[in-house]
Amino acid sequence: MFDEVLTNSFSPALEGLLGRQVRDEVYHILETRGIRNDQVPSRFDKVMEVLHEFFGEGSRIIIHRLLRFLYEKYSLPVDSSNQETLLDRLTLLRDRIIVEHLRPRGVEYVDRFPDKEGRPRDRDSSTNHRKPG
């Protein structure tokens, strides 16, 4: 789920800073480098290289904007420490979301492990408790 949120957050982060035309050009440049939109999360290190190549140190502002967008999406306080690289901060955020089972705002809980009868389990217990009917 995190990768999907990252993919869906990349576009508004770019557009919010640089406008629609520049966003579209960034996607075009990424595609010419063999990075499709759906590959942004899995190849983010390469995305950062391409952004740095074209925007120089300004690429850091783009990545900061994306990180801020993601922290807000998961209702987390923005980590403004400069201890880690931007890629490390993204990795730490991803790990925290996975370990703590965080969901982005506006997304309902979906149980990926239904019970033996194929029904979603009750989120608060390990088994479904049927009411006598």
Secondary structure, DSSP 8 states (H G I E B T S, - for coil): -HHHHHHHHHHHHHHHHH-HHHHHHHHHHHHHTT--GGGTTTTHHHHHHHHHHHHGGGHHHHHHHHHHHHHHHTT-------SS-HHHHHHHHHHHHHHTT---TT-----SS--TTS----TTSSS------
